């Protein structure tokens, strides 16, 4: 299986485009989903409203520091256990 994805801007809207190709076959599946990019502030507010008390932001899968130019935004959020 081969999975390809890319992001594409169309006007003010970003789309997440995907293609899935099956090995040893001509079968191919594609899809397009609208994508809404949250700012860090928006995400922090949403997590807080949802009851999360701690959120750590990383800029890569190795635990590197997050900044506005990070390739990815990885968030680990914790919510208190229900009693």
C-alpha positions as CSV (number, residue, x, y, z in Angstrom):
1,X,0.0,0.0,0.0
2,X,1.3,3.5,-0.9
3,X,-0.2,6.5,0.9
4,X,0.4,10.0,-0.4
5,X,-0.9,13.2,1.0
6,X,-0.5,16.9,0.4
7,X,-2.0,20.2,1.5
8,X,-3.4,22.6,-1.0
9,X,-4.6,26.1,-0.7
10,X,-7.7,27.1,-2.7
11,X,-8.4,30.7,-2.0
12,X,-8.8,31.1,1.7
13,X,-9.4,27.4,2.3
14,X,-6.8,24.7,2.8
15,X,-7.6,21.1,1.7
16,X,-5.9,17.8,2.8
17,X,-5.6,15.7,-0.4
18,X,-4.9,12.0,-0.2
19,X,-4.2,9.1,-2.6
20,X,-4.0,5.5,-1.6
21,X,-2.6,3.0,-4.1
22,X,-2.8,-0.7,-3.6
23,X,0.3,-2.8,-4.3
24,X,0.2,-5.1,-7.3
25,X,-3.1,-3.5,-8.5
26,X,-4.3,-0.6,-10.5
27,X,-6.7,0.3,-7.7
28,X,-6.4,3.9,-6.4
29,X,-8.5,5.8,-4.0
30,X,-8.4,9.5,-3.5
31,X,-10.0,12.0,-1.1
32,X,-10.2,15.6,-0.3
33,X,-11.1,17.1,3.1
34,X,-11.2,20.7,4.2
35,X,-8.5,21.5,6.7
36,X,-8.7,24.2,9.4
37,X,-5.4,25.2,10.9
38,X,-5.7,26.2,14.5
39,X,-3.3,28.7,16.1
40,X,-1.6,27.5,19.2
41,X,-3.6,30.0,21.2
42,X,-6.9,28.6,19.8
43,X,-5.8,25.1,20.5
44,X,-4.8,25.9,24.1
45,X,-8.2,27.6,24.7
46,X,-10.1,24.7,23.2
47,X,-8.2,22.2,25.3
48,X,-8.8,24.2,28.5
49,X,-12.5,24.4,27.7
50,X,-12.6,20.7,27.2
51,X,-11.1,20.2,30.7
52,X,-7.5,19.6,29.9
53,X,-5.2,21.1,32.5
54,X,-1.8,20.4,31.0
55,X,-0.6,20.6,27.4
56,X,2.9,20.2,26.1
57,X,3.8,21.4,22.6
58,X,6.6,19.9,20.5
59,X,7.9,20.7,17.1
60,X,8.9,17.2,16.1
61,X,8.5,13.5,17.0
62,X,11.8,13.6,18.9
63,X,10.4,16.0,21.5
64,X,12.1,19.1,20.1
65,X,10.9,22.5,21.1
66,X,7.9,24.0,19.3
67,X,8.0,27.3,17.6
68,X,5.9,29.0,14.9
69,X,8.2,27.6,12.1
70,X,8.0,24.0,13.4
71,X,7.4,21.4,10.6
72,X,4.6,19.8,12.8
73,X,2.7,20.7,15.9
74,X,2.6,17.7,18.3
75,X,0.6,18.2,21.5
76,X,0.3,15.9,24.5
77,X,-2.6,16.9,26.7
78,X,-3.6,15.5,30.1
79,X,-7.0,15.5,31.6
80,X,-7.6,14.8,35.3
81,X,-9.0,11.4,36.1
82,X,-12.8,11.3,36.7
83,X,-13.7,10.5,40.3
